[in-house]
Amino acid sequence: MRKLALVLVIIGALNWGLIGLLGFDLVATLFGGSNSFISRTVYALVGVAGIYAITLLFNYRDDKDRI
């Protein structure tokens, strides 16, 4: 689950980087526009993965404090 979340967060970060630097939305281009069902699903999954990644940040701190 952690690796899947990490992959989705990386996809989201790369997509936002492309939008910020070049004005190019790769997800929308690949899946038929930003309002298509598939694009919106990818955006939602990236958002959920980002929320899950927040929990990984706090779990990492807890593991480090125990050592």
C-alpha positions in Angstrom: 0.0 0.0 0.0 2.8 2.4 0.8 4.5 1.9 -2.6 1.3 2.4 -4.4 0.6 5.6 -2.5 4.2 6.8 -3.2 3.8 6.1 -7.0 0.5 8.0 -7.1 2.0 11.0 -5.2 5.0 11.0 -7.6 2.6 11.0 -10.6 0.7 13.9 -9.0 3.9 15.8 -8.3 5.2 15.3 -11.8 1.9 16.4 -13.3 1.8 19.5 -11.2 5.4 20.2 -12.1 4.5 20.0 -15.8 1.5 22.3 -15.3 3.5 24.8 -13.4 6.5 24.9 -15.7 5.0 24.2 -19.1 1.2 24.7 -18.7 0.8 21.0 -19.8 -1.5 18.6 -18.0 -0.3 15.2 -18.8 -3.1 13.3 -17.1 -5.7 15.3 -19.0 -3.8 14.8 -22.3 -3.6 11.0 -21.8 -7.1 10.4 -20.6 -9.3 12.7 -22.7 -9.4 16.0 -20.9 -9.5 17.1 -17.3 -13.3 16.5 -17.0 -13.2 12.9 -18.3 -14.2 10.2 -15.9 -10.7 8.5 -16.1 -8.8 11.8 -15.5 -11.0 12.7 -12.5 -10.5 9.2 -11.1 -6.7 9.6 -11.4 -6.9 13.0 -9.7 -9.0 11.5 -6.9 -6.6 8.6 -6.4 -3.6 11.0 -6.3 -5.5 13.1 -3.7 -6.3 10.0 -1.5 -2.6 8.9 -1.9 -1.5 12.3 -0.7 -3.7 12.1 2.4 -2.3 8.6 3.1 1.2 9.9 2.6 0.6 12.3 5.5 0.1 9.3 7.7 3.4 7.8 6.5 5.2 11.0 7.5 4.0 10.7 11.1 4.6 6.9 11.2 8.2 7.5 10.1 8.7 10.0 13.0 7.2 7.5 15.5 9.5 4.7 14.3 12.6 7.0 14.4 11.7 8.1 18.0 11.6 4.5 19.2 15.2 3.8 18.2 
